[in-house]
Every structure is written in structure tokens, then in C-alpha cells.
Amino acid sequence: MRKEEEVLNKKMKAMEETDKDIQEDDMFSLLLFNRFLPIDLNKRMQETEKDTQASLKGIINKREKAMEAGEAASDDLLAILLESNHMETEEHENNKNGGMSIDLHPNWQARARNEVLQVFGNQKPDFDGLSHLKIMTIILYEALRLGQEGIGMNFMPHH
């Protein structure tokens, strides 16, 4: 753990130096879009951010591998977060089909089938008829609602 702390301390010092540079130049801090300009300060900030993220990912991956190997978890914040994340992932995997799955509800299947036959009969479905499918709309909205859990979970903006 000592090496990890040294790496993080080094990264924190680099970030503090960058902050000092930003505070020294009042005019520079007035520009709202300054972080997008290709100047040395921004390049240094981006490098520091990439290095810090790489270091943190390395620490996290190392700790995850240790946990998978069965090593005792320490009582620090990272161990607590990783354990919580692991439990959440297991719970999600166990419950991912726990919502309204149409195959688990034959009465909804029958209602939807009857509705489609009532609106379209033996004709080919068209757009005008789709607006009359109330049960199908309910089922679609519910499927979209339940399927939203995974959307955007891993989204991480990059500069």
C-alpha cells in the first residue's frame, strides 16, 4: 500500500501545482472555455488527469484481483466500495429478469394478442392502427422502463 500512497501523493502535488498556476492568472480564469484551448497548462492538466486515472484504475484492479484470489479485504474505503459494488453486481445479476417479463405473464400475452387481432384482424399492421394498441403500448413502456437500468451506467465523460 505504501507505493500506492506515494503515487497518489505525487499526483495530488501535481494537481496542486496546476491549481496554483490557474489562480495566478486572473484573466486566464475569466475565460469559460479555457480548458479546451491547446495550451501548455491544459496539456499538463490532461496528462495529470490521465496519469491519475491510470494509477487509480491500477490500484482498483490490483485490489479486485486480490479479492477474487480470496485475500482478506482491508478496512479502508476502497475495500468497502469494492465489496459494495460486488454485492450490487451480484444482486443485479440475480434480479435482471425479475421485472415484468412477458413470458412470465400469460394473461398479458393473451390480452396483447387479442388486442392486435381486434385492431388488425388478419390484415398487415399499419401505422394508423398502432396508435390503437393500448395494451401493447403499456407492455412496451414497461419493457423500456425496466431495461433502462443498464443504459448509461458505464458512461464516463472524457475531455
Phi, psi and omega in degrees: 000334184299317180297320179298319179295320179297317180298314180295320178297320179297317179295320179296321178296319178297320179293321178296319178297319178297317178299319179298317179299320181292318183291333183292330185251098183297318181298321180297321182286344178286334180288123182285331185258016187299332182291346180266353180281139183278068178250166185303318180300314180294321178297318180294320178296317179295319178298315179298318179297315179297316179298317180295315179297318179297318179296314180296318178298321178297316179297315181295314179298318179298317181292322178296318178296321178296319179294320179294328179283353176092010178291149182295135179280142177277174184261025180272173184299320181298316180297320180294316179295318180295320178296317178298316179298319179297316180295319179297318179296317178298317180297318179296318179297322180287333186251007188294339176251018185278351182280205180280094175263124187299331180287344177271357183230080182298333179293323176290324176301313182295318179297317180295318180298315179297320180297315180297316179295324179292319183282316187254335184063229178262009180279162176287132180300142177230170184294325180297321181287334181299327181292345180266359181269087183286315181295317179298323178296317178300313181296318179296313179298320179294319178297319178293320180297314181288331181280352183287343183309314185279342183288125176079002181295326182258013182290127177222116183293142177243140181267000000 
